[in-house]
Amino acid sequence: MTVCQLVSAANRPKSRSTTTKSLRIGACALLLVYLLIVERGFKTAMIATDSFSKLLATGLTAVFALQVFVIVGGVTKLIPLTGVTLPFVSYGGSSIVANFILLALLLLISDRARREAQAR
């Protein structure tokens, strides 16, 4: 039996466990990357100068954190599984595009806030 036969396809909600098995990436490392993205998103919201950017960065970061929480909670059987995909890991074209747009908006807000802070 090969490794491909033992590890299920990564297009299911439990793809976090599949990815950590097949790529030998530690689950803690993957969760730390998500935690880092969420932390930087909230930090971006704090340094933004206008109210709209603060609210947008906070909302986008909260949505990202909620996606991770729902899938990780479902895989660990803390909450029921839903149809939400794990950001940047689960199979799904529109989900990946939406998450990249989310990250791009956060980067734009962060860049604009830093440029305004340097101009002062």
A tleap script that builds the chain and sets N, CA, C and O, in Angstrom:
source leaprc.protein.ff14SB
mol = sequence {
  NMET THR VAL CYS GLN LEU VAL SER ALA ALA
  ASN ARG PRO LYS SER ARG SER THR THR THR
  LYS SER LEU ARG ILE GLY ALA CYS ALA LEU
  LEU LEU VAL TYR LEU LEU ILE VAL GLU ARG
  GLY PHE LYS THR ALA MET ILE ALA THR ASP
  SER PHE SER LYS LEU LEU ALA THR GLY LEU
  THR ALA VAL PHE ALA LEU GLN VAL PHE VAL
  ILE VAL GLY GLY VAL THR LYS LEU ILE PRO
  LEU THR GLY VAL THR LEU PRO PHE VAL SER
  TYR GLY GLY SER SER ILE VAL ALA ASN PHE
  ILE LEU LEU ALA LEU LEU LEU LEU ILE SER
  ASP ARG ALA ARG ARG GLU ALA GLN ALA CARG
}
set mol.1.N position { 0.843 -1.174 0.000 }
set mol.1.CA position { 0.000 0.000 0.000 }
set mol.1.C position { 0.890 1.240 0.000 }
set mol.1.O position { 1.822 1.336 0.799 }
set mol.2.N position { 0.607 2.184 -0.889 }
set mol.2.CA position { 1.427 3.385 -0.974 }
set mol.2.C position { 0.877 4.474 -0.057 }
set mol.2.O position { -0.219 4.357 0.489 }
set mol.3.N position { 1.657 5.522 0.093 }
set mol.3.CA position { 1.243 6.641 0.929 }
set mol.3.C position { 0.010 7.305 0.349 }
set mol.3.O position { -0.859 7.756 1.095 }
set mol.4.N position { -0.081 7.373 -0.984 }
set mol.4.CA position { -1.243 8.006 -1.623 }
set mol.4.C position { -2.532 7.255 -1.317 }
set mol.4.O position { -3.601 7.862 -1.260 }
set mol.5.N position { -2.446 5.960 -1.121 }
set mol.5.CA position { -3.635 5.200 -0.798 }
set mol.5.C position { -4.034 5.377 0.662 }
set mol.5.O position { -5.211 5.246 0.998 }
set mol.6.N position { -3.079 5.670 1.530 }
set mol.6.CA position { -3.366 5.821 2.945 }
set mol.6.C position { -3.932 7.193 3.288 }
set mol.6.O position { -4.761 7.313 4.190 }
set mol.7.N position { -3.495 8.220 2.583 }
set mol.7.CA position { -3.925 9.580 2.874 }
set mol.7.C position { -5.061 9.953 1.930 }
set mol.7.O position { -4.932 9.843 0.711 }
set mol.8.N position { -6.165 10.390 2.503 }
set mol.8.CA position { -7.321 10.725 1.673 }
set mol.8.C position { -7.081 12.015 0.903 }
set mol.8.O position { -6.136 12.754 1.182 }
set mol.9.N position { -7.934 12.272 -0.054 }
set mol.9.CA position { -7.815 13.481 -0.878 }
set mol.9.C position { -8.007 14.720 -0.016 }
set mol.9.O position { -8.746 14.698 0.968 }
set mol.10.N position { -7.328 15.807 -0.401 }
set mol.10.CA position { -7.350 17.030 0.406 }
set mol.10.C position { -8.496 17.959 0.046 }
set mol.10.O position { -8.433 19.148 0.358 }
set mol.11.N position { -9.535 17.462 -0.596 }
set mol.11.CA position { -10.645 18.343 -0.954 }
set mol.11.C position { -11.809 18.197 0.014 }
set mol.11.O position { -12.946 18.516 -0.335 }
set mol.12.N position { -11.551 17.737 1.182 }
set mol.12.CA position { -12.578 17.573 2.191 }
set mol.12.C position { -12.350 18.568 3.322 }
set mol.12.O position { -11.272 19.154 3.413 }
set mol.13.N position { -13.347 18.771 4.191 }
set mol.13.CA position { -13.163 19.714 5.296 }
set mol.13.C position { -12.016 19.345 6.229 }
set mol.13.O position { -11.459 20.212 6.902 }
set mol.14.N position { -11.666 18.082 6.271 }
set mol.14.CA position { -10.598 17.659 7.174 }
set mol.14.C position { -9.233 17.712 6.505 }
set mol.14.O position { -8.349 16.918 6.828 }
set mol.15.N position { -9.059 18.630 5.587 }
set mol.15.CA position { -7.805 18.675 4.842 }
set mol.15.C position { -6.630 19.140 5.695 }
set mol.15.O position { -5.478 18.923 5.319 }
set mol.16.N position { -6.898 19.775 6.834 }
set mol.16.CA position { -5.792 20.154 7.720 }
set mol.16.C position { -5.060 18.909 8.198 }
set mol.16.O position { -3.830 18.874 8.199 }
set mol.17.N position { -5.798 17.900 8.599 }
set mol.17.CA position { -5.157 16.678 9.051 }
set mol.17.C position { -4.489 15.951 7.891 }
set mol.17.O position { -3.432 15.344 8.065 }
set mol.18.N position { -5.099 16.008 6.711 }
set mol.18.CA position { -4.499 15.390 5.530 }
set mol.18.C position { -3.198 16.082 5.161 }
set mol.18.O position { -2.207 15.420 4.854 }
set mol.19.N position { -3.194 17.394 5.189 }
set mol.19.CA position { -2.000 18.152 4.834 }
set mol.19.C position { -0.880 17.903 5.831 }
set mol.19.O position { 0.271 17.728 5.431 }
set mol.20.N position { -1.191 17.883 7.101 }
set mol.20.CA position { -0.143 17.675 8.093 }
set mol.20.C position { 0.413 16.259 8.018 }
set mol.20.O position { 1.567 16.029 8.380 }
set mol.21.N position { -0.390 15.312 7.554 }
set mol.21.CA position { 0.116 13.949 7.392 }
set mol.21.C position { 0.972 13.822 6.135 }
set mol.21.O position { 2.081 13.289 6.177 }
set mol.22.N position { 0.439 14.321 5.010 }
set mol.22.CA position { 1.111 14.072 3.737 }
set mol.22.C position { 2.353 14.930 3.537 }
set mol.22.O position { 3.337 14.451 2.973 }
set mol.23.N position { 2.337 16.165 3.976 }
set mol.23.CA position { 3.487 17.038 3.782 }
set mol.23.C position { 4.424 17.067 4.978 }
set mol.23.O position { 5.444 17.756 4.960 }
set mol.24.N position { 4.084 16.334 5.994 }
set mol.24.CA position { 4.868 16.258 7.220 }
set mol.24.C position { 5.058 17.637 7.867 }
set mol.24.O position { 6.083 17.924 8.485 }
set mol.25.N position { 4.042 18.466 7.700 }
set mol.25.CA position { 4.035 19.768 8.355 }
set mol.25.C position { 3.339 19.584 9.689 }
set mol.25.O position { 2.272 18.974 9.759 }
set mol.26.N position { 3.928 20.097 10.728 }
set mol.26.CA position { 3.298 19.972 12.028 }
set mol.26.C position { 2.028 20.793 12.113 }
set mol.26.O position { 1.959 21.906 11.591 }
set mol.27.N position { 1.032 20.243 12.771 }
set mol.27.CA position { -0.236 20.963 12.933 }
set mol.27.C position { -0.027 22.236 13.733 }
set mol.27.O position { -0.688 23.245 13.489 }
set mol.28.N position { 0.887 22.190 14.682 }
set mol.28.CA position { 1.171 23.395 15.467 }
set mol.28.C position { 1.779 24.484 14.600 }
set mol.28.O position { 1.467 25.661 14.782 }
set mol.29.N position { 2.642 24.116 13.660 }
set mol.29.CA position { 3.255 25.108 12.779 }
set mol.29.C position { 2.193 25.769 11.902 }
set mol.29.O position { 2.226 26.982 11.693 }
set mol.30.N position { 1.261 24.983 11.394 }
set mol.30.CA position { 0.194 25.527 10.568 }
set mol.30.C position { -0.698 26.463 11.378 }
set mol.30.O position { -1.087 27.526 10.894 }
set mol.31.N position { -1.015 26.076 12.591 }
set mol.31.CA position { -1.827 26.926 13.450 }
set mol.31.C position { -1.079 28.199 13.841 }
set mol.31.O position { -1.690 29.260 13.967 }
set mol.32.N position { 0.229 28.103 14.032 }
set mol.32.CA position { 1.029 29.291 14.342 }
set mol.32.C position { 1.049 30.277 13.179 }
set mol.32.O position { 1.032 31.488 13.396 }
set mol.33.N position { 1.085 29.775 11.956 }
set mol.33.CA position { 1.024 30.661 10.787 }
set mol.33.C position { -0.321 31.393 10.762 }
set mol.33.O position { -0.364 32.597 10.507 }
set mol.34.N position { -1.410 30.679 11.024 }
set mol.34.CA position { -2.720 31.313 11.069 }
set mol.34.C position { -2.784 32.336 12.202 }
set mol.34.O position { -3.336 33.422 12.025 }
set mol.35.N position { -2.232 32.001 13.344 }
set mol.35.CA position { -2.216 32.923 14.477 }
set mol.35.C position { -1.421 34.178 14.145 }
set mol.35.O position { -1.805 35.281 14.535 }
set mol.36.N position { -0.316 34.014 13.429 }
set mol.36.CA position { 0.500 35.154 13.024 }
set mol.36.C position { -0.273 36.058 12.061 }
set mol.36.O position { -0.210 37.281 12.182 }
set mol.37.N position { -0.996 35.476 11.114 }
set mol.37.CA position { -1.794 36.268 10.176 }
set mol.37.C position { -2.879 37.038 10.927 }
set mol.37.O position { -3.114 38.212 10.642 }
set mol.38.N position { -3.532 36.394 11.869 }
set mol.38.CA position { -4.584 37.057 12.642 }
set mol.38.C position { -3.988 38.174 13.505 }
set mol.38.O position { -4.565 39.257 13.606 }
set mol.39.N position { -2.862 37.915 14.113 }
set mol.39.CA position { -2.220 38.941 14.956 }
set mol.39.C position { -1.823 40.145 14.130 }
set mol.39.O position { -2.054 41.281 14.545 }
set mol.40.N position { -1.231 39.920 12.967 }
set mol.40.CA position { -0.821 41.028 12.103 }
set mol.40.C position { -2.043 41.775 11.562 }
set mol.40.O position { -1.986 42.990 11.373 }
set mol.41.N position { -3.133 41.070 11.315 }
set mol.41.CA position { -4.355 41.724 10.848 }
set mol.41.C position { -4.917 42.677 11.891 }
set mol.41.O position { -5.318 43.795 11.567 }
set mol.42.N position { -4.944 42.233 13.146 }
set mol.42.CA position { -5.436 43.114 14.208 }
set mol.42.C position { -4.457 44.255 14.479 }
set mol.42.O position { -4.878 45.356 14.833 }
set mol.43.N position { -3.170 44.007 14.320 }
set mol.43.CA position { -2.182 45.081 14.474 }
set mol.43.C position { -2.365 46.119 13.363 }
set mol.43.O position { -2.247 47.320 13.605 }
set mol.44.N position { -2.650 45.658 12.161 }
set mol.44.CA position { -2.944 46.566 11.046 }
set mol.44.C position { -4.159 47.418 11.375 }
set mol.44.O position { -4.173 48.616 11.093 }
set mol.45.N position { -5.174 46.812 11.967 }
set mol.45.CA position { -6.371 47.568 12.346 }
set mol.45.C position { -6.035 48.630 13.387 }
set mol.45.O position { -6.622 49.712 13.381 }
set mol.46.N position { -5.113 48.334 14.264 }
set mol.46.CA position { -4.747 49.296 15.305 }
set mol.46.C position { -3.962 50.481 14.749 }
set mol.46.O position { -4.118 51.602 15.232 }
set mol.47.N position { -3.122 50.251 13.742 }
set mol.47.CA position { -2.295 51.352 13.233 }
set mol.47.C position { -2.975 52.144 12.132 }
set mol.47.O position { -2.479 53.199 11.737 }
set mol.48.N position { -4.111 51.651 11.623 }
set mol.48.CA position { -4.830 52.382 10.573 }
set mol.48.C position { -5.312 53.715 11.130 }
set mol.48.O position { -5.698 53.813 12.295 }
set mol.49.N position { -5.283 54.730 10.287 }
set mol.49.CA position { -5.606 56.077 10.766 }
set mol.49.C position { -7.091 56.419 10.642 }
set mol.49.O position { -7.635 57.084 11.524 }
set mol.50.N position { -7.751 55.990 9.590 }
set mol.50.CA position { -9.166 56.338 9.440 }
set mol.50.C position { -10.065 55.205 9.930 }
set mol.50.O position { -9.659 54.044 9.988 }
set mol.51.N position { -11.279 55.571 10.275 }
set mol.51.CA position { -12.226 54.621 10.872 }
set mol.51.C position { -12.602 53.492 9.915 }
set mol.51.O position { -12.728 52.342 10.335 }
set mol.52.N position { -12.783 53.813 8.634 }
set mol.52.CA position { -13.162 52.775 7.677 }
set mol.52.C position { -12.088 51.697 7.578 }
set mol.52.O position { -12.404 50.507 7.564 }
set mol.53.N position { -10.825 52.104 7.509 }
set mol.53.CA position { -9.733 51.127 7.421 }
set mol.53.C position { -9.654 50.278 8.680 }
set mol.53.O position { -9.403 49.075 8.605 }
set mol.54.N position { -9.865 50.892 9.829 }
set mol.54.CA position { -9.857 50.135 11.090 }
set mol.54.C position { -10.956 49.072 11.087 }
set mol.54.O position { -10.717 47.913 11.428 }
set mol.55.N position { -12.169 49.487 10.695 }
set mol.55.CA position { -13.286 48.542 10.683 }
set mol.55.C position { -13.093 47.451 9.639 }
set mol.55.O position { -13.397 46.286 9.897 }
set mol.56.N position { -12.592 47.813 8.466 }
set mol.56.CA position { -12.383 46.838 7.403 }
set mol.56.C position { -11.326 45.810 7.810 }
set mol.56.O position { -11.523 44.608 7.626 }
set mol.57.N position { -10.214 46.279 8.358 }
set mol.57.CA position { -9.152 45.361 8.779 }
set mol.57.C position { -9.625 44.450 9.909 }
set mol.57.O position { -9.313 43.259 9.920 }
set mol.58.N position { -10.372 45.005 10.852 }
set mol.58.CA position { -10.894 44.189 11.953 }
set mol.58.C position { -11.875 43.133 11.437 }
set mol.58.O position { -11.816 41.974 11.847 }
set mol.59.N position { -12.769 43.533 10.544 }
set mol.59.CA position { -13.749 42.595 10.002 }
set mol.59.C position { -13.121 41.495 9.171 }
set mol.59.O position { -13.483 40.326 9.306 }
set mol.60.N position { -12.171 41.863 8.301 }
set mol.60.CA position { -11.507 40.855 7.473 }
set mol.60.C position { -10.720 39.867 8.327 }
set mol.60.O position { -10.729 38.664 8.063 }
set mol.61.N position { -10.044 40.376 9.343 }
set mol.61.CA position { -9.276 39.505 10.230 }
set mol.61.C position { -10.193 38.595 11.038 }
set mol.61.O position { -9.880 37.423 11.247 }
set mol.62.N position { -11.313 39.125 11.489 }
set mol.62.CA position { -12.263 38.310 12.252 }
set mol.62.C position { -12.851 37.195 11.391 }
set mol.62.O position { -13.036 36.077 11.871 }
set mol.63.N position { -13.146 37.488 10.131 }
set mol.63.CA position { -13.669 36.456 9.221 }
set mol.63.C position { -12.633 35.363 9.012 }
set mol.63.O position { -12.961 34.177 9.036 }
set mol.64.N position { -11.382 35.763 8.807 }
set mol.64.CA position { -10.298 34.793 8.625 }
set mol.64.C position { -10.147 33.915 9.868 }
set mol.64.O position { -10.037 32.693 9.765 }
set mol.65.N position { -10.143 34.546 11.039 }
set mol.65.CA position { -10.007 33.794 12.293 }
set mol.65.C position { -11.190 32.864 12.511 }
set mol.65.O position { -11.022 31.751 13.010 }
set mol.66.N position { -12.384 33.311 12.141 }
set mol.66.CA position { -13.571 32.472 12.294 }
set mol.66.C position { -13.508 31.246 11.392 }
set mol.66.O position { -13.898 30.152 11.798 }
set mol.67.N position { -13.012 31.429 10.160 }
set mol.67.CA position { -12.851 30.286 9.255 }
set mol.67.C position { -11.921 29.247 9.873 }
set mol.67.O position { -12.231 28.055 9.881 }
set mol.68.N position { -10.803 29.692 10.380 }
set mol.68.CA position { -9.836 28.763 10.977 }
set mol.68.C position { -10.449 28.090 12.197 }
set mol.68.O position { -10.313 26.879 12.367 }
set mol.69.N position { -11.123 28.862 13.049 }
set mol.69.CA position { -11.716 28.303 14.257 }
set mol.69.C position { -12.760 27.243 13.939 }
set mol.69.O position { -12.796 26.196 14.586 }
set mol.70.N position { -13.612 27.503 12.949 }
set mol.70.CA position { -14.684 26.561 12.613 }
set mol.70.C position { -14.102 25.245 12.102 }
set mol.70.O position { -14.559 24.177 12.509 }
set mol.71.N position { -13.113 25.297 11.227 }
set mol.71.CA position { -12.549 24.059 10.683 }
set mol.71.C position { -11.727 23.314 11.720 }
set mol.71.O position { -11.869 22.100 11.865 }
set mol.72.N position { -10.874 24.019 12.439 }
set mol.72.CA position { -10.058 23.345 13.458 }
set mol.72.C position { -10.960 22.791 14.561 }
set mol.72.O position { -10.724 21.690 15.056 }
set mol.73.N position { -11.984 23.539 14.945 }
set mol.73.CA position { -12.937 23.038 15.937 }
set mol.73.C position { -13.706 21.830 15.439 }
set mol.73.O position { -14.005 20.919 16.211 }
set mol.74.N position { -14.031 21.815 14.142 }
set mol.74.CA position { -14.734 20.662 13.573 }
set mol.74.C position { -13.863 19.431 13.481 }
set mol.74.O position { -14.321 18.320 13.748 }
set mol.75.N position { -12.602 19.621 13.104 }
set mol.75.CA position { -11.689 18.481 12.996 }
set mol.75.C position { -11.395 17.886 14.368 }
set mol.75.O position { -11.255 16.671 14.507 }
set mol.76.N position { -11.303 18.742 15.377 }
set mol.76.CA position { -11.039 18.249 16.730 }
set mol.76.C position { -12.317 17.861 17.471 }
set mol.76.O position { -12.279 17.510 18.651 }
set mol.77.N position { -13.461 17.928 16.759 }
set mol.77.CA position { -14.775 17.521 17.269 }
set mol.77.C position { -15.268 18.375 18.443 }
set mol.77.O position { -16.016 17.899 19.297 }
set mol.78.N position { -14.841 19.640 18.473 }
set mol.78.CA position { -15.376 20.567 19.466 }
set mol.78.C position { -16.712 21.141 19.005 }
set mol.78.O position { -17.605 21.383 19.816 }
set mol.79.N position { -16.843 21.357 17.694 }
set mol.79.CA position { -18.081 21.862 17.108 }
set mol.79.C position { -18.373 21.033 15.863 }
set mol.79.O position { -17.476 20.363 15.354 }
set mol.80.N position { -19.598 21.061 15.365 }
set mol.80.CA position { -19.909 20.288 14.157 }
set mol.80.C position { -19.194 20.856 12.924 }
set mol.80.O position { -18.964 22.061 12.820 }
set mol.81.N position { -18.853 19.970 12.010 }
set mol.81.CA position { -18.218 20.405 10.765 }
set mol.81.C position { -19.220 21.156 9.896 }
set mol.81.O position { -20.408 20.836 9.879 }
set mol.82.N position { -18.726 22.152 9.182 }
set mol.82.CA position { -19.563 22.916 8.266 }
set mol.82.C position { -18.912 22.899 6.890 }
set mol.82.O position { -17.914 22.211 6.677 }
set mol.83.N position { -19.474 23.652 5.966 }
set mol.83.CA position { -18.932 23.703 4.614 }
set mol.83.C position { -17.850 24.746 4.424 }
set mol.83.O position { -17.428 24.984 3.292 }
set mol.84.N position { -17.385 25.377 5.494 }
set mol.84.CA position { -16.346 26.395 5.408 }
set mol.84.C position { -15.002 25.708 5.146 }
set mol.84.O position { -14.709 24.662 5.725 }
set mol.85.N position { -14.195 26.304 4.272 }
set mol.85.CA position { -12.895 25.709 3.965 }
set mol.85.C position { -11.795 26.329 4.805 }
set mol.85.O position { -11.908 27.471 5.251 }
set mol.86.N position { -10.743 25.576 5.013 }
set mol.86.CA position { -9.584 26.073 5.743 }
set mol.86.C position { -8.779 26.967 4.818 }
set mol.86.O position { -8.404 26.532 3.729 }
set mol.87.N position { -8.499 28.207 5.216 }
set mol.87.CA position { -7.819 29.143 4.318 }
set mol.87.C position { -6.472 28.639 3.806 }
set mol.87.O position { -5.623 28.203 4.583 }
set mol.88.N position { -6.289 28.704 2.490 }
set mol.88.CA position { -5.056 28.370 1.780 }
set mol.88.C position { -4.661 26.900 1.852 }
set mol.88.O position { -3.572 26.540 1.404 }
set mol.89.N position { -5.510 26.050 2.400 }
set mol.89.CA position { -5.185 24.621 2.503 }
set mol.89.C position { -6.231 23.780 1.788 }
set mol.89.O position { -5.880 22.904 0.997 }
set mol.90.N position { -7.495 24.027 2.047 }
set mol.90.CA position { -8.564 23.212 1.477 }
set mol.90.C position { -8.727 23.477 -0.012 }
set mol.90.O position { -8.416 24.558 -0.512 }
set mol.91.N position { -9.217 22.473 -0.692 }
set mol.91.CA position { -9.468 22.571 -2.121 }
set mol.91.C position { -10.715 23.420 -2.341 }
set mol.91.O position { -11.733 23.228 -1.676 }
set mol.92.N position { -10.630 24.335 -3.255 }
set mol.92.CA position { -11.767 25.186 -3.581 }
set mol.92.C position { -11.265 26.464 -4.214 }
set mol.92.O position { -10.650 27.290 -3.539 }
set mol.93.N position { -11.516 26.640 -5.494 }
set mol.93.CA position { -10.980 27.774 -6.222 }
set mol.93.C position { -11.487 29.111 -5.722 }
set mol.93.O position { -10.704 30.042 -5.540 }
set mol.94.N position { -12.797 29.218 -5.496 }
set mol.94.CA position { -13.342 30.503 -5.068 }
set mol.94.C position { -12.904 30.843 -3.646 }
set mol.94.O position { -12.736 32.017 -3.316 }
set mol.95.N position { -12.722 29.846 -2.814 }
set mol.95.CA position { -12.267 30.083 -1.451 }
set mol.95.C position { -10.839 30.625 -1.434 }
set mol.95.O position { -10.524 31.541 -0.674 }
set mol.96.N position { -9.989 30.061 -2.265 }
set mol.96.CA position { -8.605 30.523 -2.315 }
set mol.96.C position { -8.537 31.941 -2.858 }
set mol.96.O position { -7.789 32.769 -2.338 }
set mol.97.N position { -9.306 32.228 -3.896 }
set mol.97.CA position { -9.341 33.580 -4.463 }
set mol.97.C position { -9.842 34.572 -3.424 }
set mol.97.O position { -9.266 35.648 -3.266 }
set mol.98.N position { -10.911 34.220 -2.713 }
set mol.98.CA position { -11.465 35.111 -1.691 }
set mol.98.C position { -10.463 35.369 -0.575 }
set mol.98.O position { -10.354 36.494 -0.088 }
set mol.99.N position { -9.733 34.339 -0.166 }
set mol.99.CA position { -8.746 34.521 0.901 }
set mol.99.C position { -7.544 35.342 0.435 }
set mol.99.O position { -6.980 36.105 1.219 }
set mol.100.N position { -7.148 35.198 -0.821 }
set mol.100.CA position { -6.071 36.047 -1.330 }
set mol.100.C position { -6.526 37.499 -1.441 }
set mol.100.O position { -5.741 38.409 -1.174 }
set mol.101.N position { -7.770 37.731 -1.828 }
set mol.101.CA position { -8.294 39.098 -1.866 }
set mol.101.C position { -8.332 39.678 -0.454 }
set mol.101.O position { -7.978 40.839 -0.248 }
set mol.102.N position { -8.763 38.870 0.519 }
set mol.102.CA position { -8.779 39.292 1.917 }
set mol.102.C position { -7.381 39.709 2.370 }
set mol.102.O position { -7.211 40.758 2.991 }
set mol.103.N position { -6.390 38.887 2.058 }
set mol.103.CA position { -5.013 39.204 2.438 }
set mol.103.C position { -4.503 40.437 1.708 }
set mol.103.O position { -3.781 41.243 2.294 }
set mol.104.N position { -4.867 40.597 0.439 }
set mol.104.CA position { -4.432 41.767 -0.324 }
set mol.104.C position { -5.022 43.048 0.258 }
set mol.104.O position { -4.332 44.065 0.338 }
set mol.105.N position { -6.283 43.010 0.663 }
set mol.105.CA position { -6.891 44.184 1.286 }
set mol.105.C position { -6.197 44.538 2.591 }
set mol.105.O position { -5.964 45.713 2.874 }
set mol.106.N position { -5.866 43.528 3.387 }
set mol.106.CA position { -5.136 43.785 4.633 }
set mol.106.C position { -3.761 44.397 4.351 }
set mol.106.O position { -3.329 45.308 5.058 }
set mol.107.N position { -3.083 43.902 3.328 }
set mol.107.CA position { -1.774 44.457 2.975 }
set mol.107.C position { -1.892 45.898 2.484 }
set mol.107.O position { -1.040 46.730 2.798 }
set mol.108.N position { -2.931 46.196 1.724 }
set mol.108.CA position { -3.134 47.569 1.259 }
set mol.108.C position { -3.407 48.519 2.420 }
set mol.108.O position { -2.869 49.626 2.457 }
set mol.109.N position { -4.230 48.097 3.355 }
set mol.109.CA position { -4.515 48.928 4.531 }
set mol.109.C position { -3.245 49.141 5.342 }
set mol.109.O position { -2.972 50.254 5.790 }
set mol.110.N position { -2.473 48.084 5.529 }
set mol.110.CA position { -1.226 48.187 6.293 }
set mol.110.C position { -0.233 49.114 5.613 }
set mol.110.O position { 0.396 49.942 6.270 }
set mol.111.N position { -0.089 48.979 4.301 }
set mol.111.CA position { 0.851 49.823 3.563 }
set mol.111.C position { 0.443 51.289 3.650 }
set mol.111.O position { 1.282 52.160 3.880 }
set mol.112.N position { -0.840 51.558 3.467 }
set mol.112.CA position { -1.310 52.942 3.527 }
set mol.112.C position { -1.118 53.549 4.916 }
set mol.112.O position { -0.737 54.712 5.043 }
set mol.113.N position { -1.383 52.754 5.957 }
set mol.113.CA position { -1.215 53.253 7.326 }
set mol.113.C position { 0.253 53.528 7.630 }
set mol.113.O position { 0.578 54.524 8.276 }
set mol.114.N position { 1.136 52.657 7.170 }
set mol.114.CA position { 2.576 52.876 7.417 }
set mol.114.C position { 3.114 54.089 6.662 }
set mol.114.O position { 3.942 54.834 7.188 }
set mol.115.N position { 2.641 54.289 5.424 }
set mol.115.CA position { 3.085 55.461 4.662 }
set mol.115.C position { 2.604 56.760 5.308 }
set mol.115.O position { 3.335 57.750 5.337 }
set mol.116.N position { 1.383 56.755 5.822 }
set mol.116.CA position { 0.873 57.946 6.495 }
set mol.116.C position { 1.631 58.208 7.796 }
set mol.116.O position { 1.861 59.362 8.159 }
set mol.117.N position { 2.022 57.137 8.501 }
set mol.117.CA position { 2.788 57.300 9.730 }
set mol.117.C position { 4.194 57.843 9.445 }
set mol.117.O position { 4.717 58.638 10.225 }
set mol.118.N position { 4.798 57.424 8.350 }
set mol.118.CA position { 6.136 57.916 7.988 }
set mol.118.C position { 6.087 59.348 7.502 }
set mol.118.O position { 7.057 60.086 7.673 }
set mol.119.N position { 4.972 59.762 6.895 }
set mol.119.CA position { 4.854 61.113 6.383 }
set mol.119.C position { 4.726 62.151 7.506 }
set mol.119.O position { 5.011 63.330 7.299 }
set mol.120.N position { 4.308 61.723 8.659 }
set mol.120.CA position { 4.158 62.662 9.783 }
set mol.120.C position { 5.450 63.069 10.372 }
set mol.120.O position { 5.476 63.853 11.321 }
savepdb mol mol.pdb
quit
